[in-house]
């Protein structure tokens, strides 16, 4: 597994995701946003969390149109894997690689806490190390994670089984309390049509070592490196 | 040529910031405020004097970057 992490001005979780990928056995290189190509042999392109371009205009709007994103788009079109975490998910939506948009949290607060997620499918390149329906303990840290799509788009995403993770409680129930940012259908992450692109708001890369409080994020990187 | 672009949220799209401003205004005693929706204004200088060309340029700017048409509408005003 060869992963290329695209770094934008204002990305700040590139180091954490690089560490999580290396722990899982991946080879990691970083790519600057102005680069027009991904390194040869890239299997996975990663858009890390952070505040690209200071979240100016809209979160992910400017990064979504960066030169490196043309390379990421071409990589995805070839069937290559793309992972966007937090700001990376916002960038994927803004770049058109994933449908919908991430709006201001419904409670108007920057939320930063541990978060339980329900794994919606275990037959993808991103989630094979988890079990369908498994509840995993990771965390969220965002101000704009409120997933929104028009009713037709939402119906299509649901109909095609493209929801990867949903915010849930301990028993896997999708409660209002568990969905603090107000996302439609408690959506925490979605796949592209061919399931080679995943965007999610929570941070699995935070929880890959027991020392920092949890290891439930490992499954995502283990799936990718498998 | 001076132009102004106004970007607003589409009807039905939740606007937590607008809601917060609305309740703040009410709490300041400005009671006749019905509802508030927050938007963005861009003042742009366009080169040249061809209005149709300027409008086409600004439309491209809106579609490519200034508005996210999933949730936002835009209006172009050329002075």
HADDOCK unambig.tbl for C-alpha pairs under 7 A between the chains (distance, minus, plus):
assign (segid A and resid 61 and name CA) (segid B and resid 65 and name CA) 6.91 0.50 0.50
assign (segid A and resid 100 and name CA) (segid B and resid 70 and name CA) 6.73 0.50 0.50
assign (segid A and resid 104 and name CA) (segid B and resid 16 and name CA) 6.86 0.50 0.50
assign (segid A and resid 106 and name CA) (segid B and resid 16 and name CA) 5.92 0.50 0.50
assign (segid A and resid 108 and name CA) (segid B and resid 16 and name CA) 6.15 0.50 0.50
